[in-house]
Amino acid sequence: MLWFIGLGITGPDSLSARAQKIVSESDVVYLEQFTSPITDAETQKIRELVRGEFKLGPRWLVEDGREILETAKEKNTVLLSYGDPYIATTHIELRVRAIQQGIKTDTIHASSALTSLIGECGLHYYKVGKTVTIMSTIPSTTAYYTIFENLKLGNHTVVLLEYNQNKSFFLEPVAAFESLLAAEKEQARKAISDSTYAIVASRIGFPNQSITAGNIGSMLNEDFGEAPHTIIIPGTMHFTESDALKAFARCVDAPEDNTSKIQKISAQMMKKYVPMVRRALEQIAPHYKDTKEFASVLENAELYIRDAERFFEQGKDELAILSIGYADGLVDALRIAKGIEPEM
């Protein structure tokens, strides 16, 4: 038998009477250590609750899973983890393997910091988009584009920060902000800037929990205290969310809508290419004024530009991009035929 039991966001003190009974009566209890930090005092509380064998579960042991599964074939076994057991995909995969091997499984769910922090910040959970993690060892390009895509839809982005249990390392919020600003310089989609509004939720569920909110530029010199920290980049905030955030958090700056600052990639392309292609057409047209056989090509280029503008106004972004691309291709072909260099 293999139980997956969550400790919730407040640790062993939040275990239900049923969970405590299962833990105390099990033959072997593994305490998973890598998804969230757990103090020595909390570890000791769990040790005192366990009557059977107690084992610490580092990342490699849980990800490998073979010892846990072999134990569960013969003994009543528990895998304890902070938060909810199935926030970690590793635990889901372990349960699948257990079932495939004929091991009976069961679960006691609990609150997770990932879900709890949304309400703690006063935000509406149904507006949360795709979650992303920022690591210290790799560029934040994926996180950057996830935030960008979420903001286009008006959604909030939960940004998890690297935690390495083996090295006792937590990525600090300021380092994460700097990484996102670096990604902006490289990607240039105007998704992140010093004026981007952000929320830093620290130690959710701990007695010294704190929430700080403000523009990224205002928080680059903030000290957010002990880890763990999570960043939220809010999208469109309903006035009830803004009011709740002001009540629940220390707001360095007043709550602000990030979505209104975002321009879709298609809009950025249209803003750049429509004037550019039109200027190129105006540049090339005089060179073909006496060649009737090319009149229809010039006319079609102009019509494609107009179609691009009309489609974009109608919200048909893909057709708008295709149309300006066709216009650009025609103008480019006419320019090359005359050996004319484009204006810079």
Phi, psi and omega in degrees: 000135178232116177263138170250114185235130178269143178270354183074192183266356180244010173081202187299337180294340182265001178296133178290166179299323179295316180296318179298321180295316181295317180297314184290331183266354182282155181284320182223134178236121175260132175255107180291135190242356193257343182278338179201148180290147177223133186285163177298323181295319179292321177300319180295321178300320180290320177305317182291335180280331185278129176263336179273214181272134181246129181226140173278142183244088176293171184306312186299323183291318181287318180294320176293312171075345188296319180297316181298315182293318178297320178296317183292339177292332185248335187228158172288117190235144178235136168248110179267139177215151177294150179071215178265139186302326189260014167292327178274120180296335177301322181288324177297315180297322179294321179293320177302314180297322179298313180297318179298332180266010176079018179271129178290137180231157173206168189219142166239112183281162179208170179293150177240146176300328181298322179270325184293324186294334179298309179292325178297333177270355179085011182270161179272124187294328183292352179261009179277128178268206182295135178272149182218159179240138174254128179251154180281341189264351181227154178299156184267030183299315181297316178298318180302310183288331175296315177300315180301312181294319178297317182295325178299331180266358181082011185270155175276148177244123172271122182249108178279148181247143185308136172229121179245104184296324182295327182255004185050044184249132172237132175287129181280149180304320181298319178296322178293318177299316180297324179293320178291322178294324176295321178295324177298317179300324182279318186269329174054047175258004180059041179267329183229138176205178176300335182270359177295131181276135183220157177236133175247113179260118186244131172057045181299127182092346178276158178300330181258033177305142174211151179228127180236138181224148178167179176294146181305317180301329181281342187253004181292341179250011181282148172254112185268005177077201184295152172283167006274155178234151172224141178256141171238128172258101184289147174269237177282122180257124172294154183299332178291329176291315179299316180297318180293318180299319179295329180279326187268337189239164168271108184266109176293323174232157179295144179308139187219147181278122177277331185297324182295342180272350188268135174242128181301155179302320179298322179292320178296320179293316180296319180299327181275313193274328180298308177297324182294315181290323179295319177298319180296322178294318178296327180290320187273333187304315181301334181285350182238016186294335181256012180243095186297330183296342179258001182300318182292329178292316177298319180295317180296323178298316178296319180294322178296322178297315179296319178299319180300315180295318181292314179299321181294320177298329180275359181081013179266073189299318183296317179294325179296316180294319178299316183295315180291333175292318177298315180299316180298320180295318179295314181296321180295320179295318178295321180295314182296322180299329180262359180067033182263129177282141179293149176287143180260000000 
